[in-house]
Amino acid sequence: MDRQLKNLPMRPADETTTRILEWLIETFPLAQQREIGVDDSLLESGIVDSLGTLEVVHFLESEFELIVTDEEMTPEFFETARSIAKLVALKSDPIHPQSESN
């Protein structure tokens, strides 16, 4: 796993991306077998399917203490580790606080 992560540039936002990538590799065997990177497709490659997306949501909600709404569960936010990190950044932005779900 270290060889996938050692070449990632470390900017502050990349800490989130790296944590997400680490979790994906630990959780989804296909991600580990394919040695995925932060911009590799999770959905098209079959690494994450619809049930896997729910696992990702659970991880995000517990790890980053945020709420993912049904409207946010789109391929735009779940295609790659980097796009998932963008969702976390968006939800964590104090200027645009997350909406409460009913």
Residue pairs with C-beta under 8 A, 6 or more apart in sequence:
1 22
1 25
1 26
1 32
3 35
4 21
4 25
4 35
4 36
4 37
5 18
5 21
5 22
8 14
8 17
8 18
8 21
8 37
8 38
10 18
13 85
13 89
14 85
16 64
16 85
16 88
16 89
17 38
17 81
17 82
17 85
18 38
19 63
20 81
20 84
20 85
20 88
21 36
21 37
21 38
21 81
23 59
23 63
24 31
24 36
24 42
24 47
24 48
24 56
24 81
25 31
25 32
25 36
26 32
27 55
27 59
28 47
28 48
28 52
30 45
30 46
30 47
31 42
31 47
34 40
34 45
34 47
36 42
36 45
36 47
36 81
37 81
38 80
38 81
38 82
38 85
39 80
39 81
39 82
40 80
40 81
41 47
41 79
41 80
42 48
42 52
42 78
42 79
42 80
42 81
43 49
43 75
43 78
43 79
44 79
48 55
48 56
48 78
53 73
53 78
56 78
56 84
57 68
57 73
60 66
60 68
60 84
60 87
60 88
61 67
61 68
64 88
64 91
64 92
66 88
66 91
66 92
66 98
67 91
67 98
67 99
67 100
67 101
68 87
68 91
69 99
69 101
72 87
72 91
76 83
77 83
77 84
77 86
77 87
78 84
78 87
90 96
91 98
